[in-house]
């Protein structure tokens, strides 16, 4: 495999700090959306991990969601113990994670962020997540993902 871009290398290093060895795969046509990623990888859309940042009462939180699900902001707000929830904008996402939208990984962020985990991800043997760029992804078990992110498992989807 060719040398990884610095953002993907940061994800590999973050995984290693959790005892995980990642096999990052590059798809030149991109994996920006869950549908794109599933088509590139050759898996079900539900096996794609969407790493989405929301603002709950001003606190930026991470929602790790199955590609086949949509976040219910009322449920996420309740899970986070807040009153108002909005999607973070591109600048907020980059500020808290250090990554651009379309390539946000589930871990390896620039700042600590409270995370919530969609239980639907646990119904798969393997899930695929972004590795810091819109073209790089990696597989891992949902259990390893849950452990590495320290996320709270809770239903926050529609």
N, C-alpha and C positions, 0 to 999 in steps of 0.2 A: 504494500500500500504506500502511496506517496505520503510525504510529510503532511501532518495535520496543520490546519491554520491555528494561530494562537488561541482563538476562542474555543475551538474543539479540544485543543490540548489542555486547556484549563478544566474542561469537563472531565477528561480522562484522569487528571490529577486529583480532582475532587472525589471522583469515584474511588480511586486508589486509597484515599484517606479513610474511606468507609470499608476497605477491604475488598473492593470490587474491581475486576479487570474488564474493561470495556473493549468490545470490537466495534469500532466506529466504521460505518459504511458511508461512502459518498455517492450521492445521486445527482449528477450534473444538471438534470432538468429541474431539480428542486423538490422540496418536501414542505413547502410553506403551509399548506392546509392539511387537515387530517385526511381528506380524500386523496390529495396528491401523494402524501406519505404512504398511505395504504396501497395505492396503485404501484408506487415505486418498489415498495418492500415485498408486495405480494401477500398481504395479510388482510384481515377484516378491519374495517374502520374502527371498530371497538377496541382493537389492540393498540391503537395510536394514543399516546399520552399527550394531551394538550396541557401545556404549562401556561396558565393564564393569570395575569395579575389584575387584582381588583383593589379598589380603595374602599375600606369599610371605616366610616367615621374618620377618614384621613389616614388610617393605617393601611399600608400596602400589604396585601396578603396574596398567597399563591394558591390557586385552585388547580389541582392535578386531576384532570377530567378525561374520561374515556372519549375517544374521538367520535363515538356515536351519540354522545350525550351533550346537552346544553346546560349551562349553569343557570339555576334559579336563584336570582340575586336575593330574593327574600329568604330563602333557605340558607344561603351563604352568610347573609347578614346575621341571622339567628345563630348559626354555628360559631361565628366570630364574636358574638356578644355585642353586636352593634345595632345601630338604628338606620343607617343609610349605606347603600352599596352602589358603586359606580365602576365601570371599566376604567382601568388606568390608561392614560394616554401614552403614546410612544416614548415621550421623554421620561415619564415616571417609570416605565418599564425598564428602560436602559439605565436610569439612575439607580434603581434598587437591585437589578440583576446584573448589570454590566453587559447585557446582551440585547440585540435588536429583536423586535417582534418578528415572528416567523422562524426564529432559531433558539428561542428561550428553552434552556434545558431545565430539568426538574431540580438540579442541585448545582453547586459551583458558582453561586451568585456572589456578587460584590458585597452585598450586605445580607445580614440575617433577615429572613422573612418567614413569618408564620405560615404554615402550609396546611391545606386540607386535601384529603385523598378520597376520590370517588370509589366506593366499594365495587362498582361494576368492573374496575380494572382487575380485581382479584378473581374474576371468573375465567381469566385466560392464563395459560401456562407461561406465555411470553408476551411482553408488551414492548413497543418501540417508542423512544423519546428523542427529541431534538438534541443534538450534540453541540449547540452553540452557534450554528449557522443554518441558513435555510436549505443547505444541501447535505448536511451530515446528520445521521441518526444512529442509534445504537439499540440493540435488544437487551432486555434483562427480565428477570422474573418480577412479577408485581410485588411479591414479598420483599425482595431485595430493594425495590424502589421505595416501598413504604418505610423500611428500616433506614435507608440512606437519607431520606428526606426528613425523617422525624415528624411526618405529617400526622394529622388527626384524621382518622377514618370516620367519615360522616356523609350521609346522603344530602347533597346540596344541588341535585340536578332536577330538571323538569321531568 
